[in-house]
Amino acid sequence: MTSSINGKPRTLTILHPGWRIEATLLAINADDDERNPPQTGVIDAALKRIRNAKLFLIPASTETRGHLTTGDTRSYLQPLQELLATAPQRTM
């Protein structure tokens, strides 16, 4: 996997080949997100690879602001509360 910091690409080693991360994931995106438009299918493809992943897509409206929409938790507070209430609890 690669990412960039300050425009400089770097390679990240995230997982040991035998490790598996098991977590409940709620991906949140806005329908009018201009940086990560849901129409590209990138998020859907990535979520298919994650066992307990769900997508909450905030419908475009006069209340949304594209990519900045996810900064306003009012848009997704209920699904987030539901996730936290139903996600498996594990002790360390």
Backbone torsions as a table, in degrees:
resi	resn	phi	psi	omega
1	MET	NA	142.0	177.8
2	THR	-123.7	153.4	174.1
3	SER	-147.5	178.0	177.6
4	SER	-135.4	146.3	174.3
5	ILE	-126.6	125.4	-177.3
6	ASN	54.6	34.8	177.4
7	GLY	79.7	-0.4	-179.7
8	LYS	-100.3	117.5	-179.3
9	PRO	-66.3	146.5	174.6
10	ARG	-144.4	152.8	179.1
11	THR	-98.9	136.3	179.6
12	LEU	-113.4	132.9	170.7
13	THR	-101.2	112.7	-173.1
14	ILE	-99.3	-46.5	-173.5
15	LEU	-125.1	143.6	167.6
16	HIS	-70.9	141.2	-174.7
17	PRO	-52.6	-29.7	-178.2
18	GLY	-89.8	-6.2	-176.7
19	TRP	-84.0	148.4	173.6
20	ARG	-133.6	133.0	175.2
21	ILE	-96.5	126.9	177.1
22	GLU	-118.1	112.2	-178.9
23	ALA	-151.8	158.6	174.0
24	THR	-89.8	131.8	-175.2
25	LEU	-125.9	131.2	172.5
26	LEU	-117.3	108.1	176.1
27	ALA	-88.4	133.7	-177.0
28	ILE	-120.6	129.2	178.2
29	ASN	-145.2	158.3	178.2
30	ALA	-103.3	141.8	-179.3
31	ASP	-61.4	-27.1	-179.8
32	ASP	-104.2	22.8	178.7
33	ASP	-67.4	116.9	-177.7
34	GLU	-82.2	-18.6	179.7
35	ARG	-89.4	-36.9	179.5
36	ASN	-128.0	66.1	-176.2
37	PRO	-63.0	129.8	-178.9
38	PRO	-62.5	-22.2	-178.4
39	GLN	-65.0	-17.7	179.7
40	THR	-72.4	-23.2	-179.4
41	GLY	81.8	2.1	-178.1
42	VAL	-62.6	-46.8	-178.9
43	ILE	-65.0	-44.9	179.5
44	ASP	-58.1	-44.1	-179.8
45	ALA	-64.1	-41.7	-179.9
46	ALA	-66.9	-40.6	-177.5
47	LEU	-68.7	-25.6	176.9
48	LYS	-64.7	-22.4	-178.9
49	ARG	-88.3	-5.6	-176.7
50	ILE	-113.2	122.8	-170.8
51	ARG	-55.9	-52.0	-174.0
52	ASN	-109.5	47.2	-176.5
53	ALA	-104.6	141.6	175.1
54	LYS	-135.4	152.0	177.3
55	LEU	-111.8	129.9	170.2
56	PHE	-109.5	113.3	-178.5
57	LEU	-101.3	116.7	-179.9
58	ILE	-77.6	119.6	-178.4
59	PRO	-64.2	141.7	176.9
60	ALA	-65.8	138.9	178.9
61	SER	-159.5	-175.9	176.3
62	THR	-70.7	-14.8	179.5
63	GLU	-87.1	-18.1	-176.5
64	THR	-89.7	156.6	-177.4
65	ARG	-133.0	45.2	178.7
66	GLY	62.0	-131.8	-176.6
67	HIS	-61.7	-27.0	-178.5
68	LEU	-77.3	-9.9	-176.3
69	THR	-57.4	-38.7	-176.5
70	THR	-69.1	-9.6	175.1
71	GLY	-76.7	-12.0	-180.0
72	ASP	-107.2	101.8	-174.2
73	THR	-64.8	-15.6	178.7
74	ARG	-59.8	-27.0	-178.2
75	SER	-68.6	-25.9	-174.2
76	TYR	-138.1	19.2	-177.7
77	LEU	-60.9	-45.4	-177.8
78	GLN	-62.4	-49.8	179.0
79	PRO	-63.6	-32.0	177.9
80	LEU	-68.1	-42.4	177.0
81	GLN	-62.6	-40.6	177.7
82	GLU	-63.2	-42.4	178.3
83	LEU	-60.6	-47.5	-178.0
84	LEU	-65.5	-32.1	179.6
85	ALA	-75.3	-27.4	-174.5
86	THR	-108.7	-10.3	-178.9
87	ALA	-66.9	141.7	178.1
88	PRO	-60.1	137.6	178.5
89	GLN	-97.4	130.0	179.1
90	ARG	-126.0	145.6	175.5
91	THR	-102.4	149.6	-179.0
92	MET	-90.9	NA	NA
